Amino acid sequence: MTTGSTISRQDVLARLRARVAAGRPIVGAGAGTGLSAKCAEAGGVDLLIIWSTPPESSASSGPRRSNACPRSGP
């Protein structure tokens, strides 16, 4: 799927139902930033849950994370 594209609800449900019918798992991921969402999409997740946090929460002194997205596939 291309970033920024729009898919109808019916198309989403049809894709998920086809995966279930084929015996394939549905993989979901959560993201709070655009970078996380891009990495999850690149990794091939089926469902992407987005949440929004206030900037001061994002700027807390929690653990630092790498900005590199691991590539999937060859």
Secondary structure, 3 states (H helix, E strand, C coil): CCCCCCCCHHHHHHHHHHHHHCCCCCCEEEECCHHHHHHHHHCCCCEEEECCCCHHHHCCCCCCCCCCCCCCCC
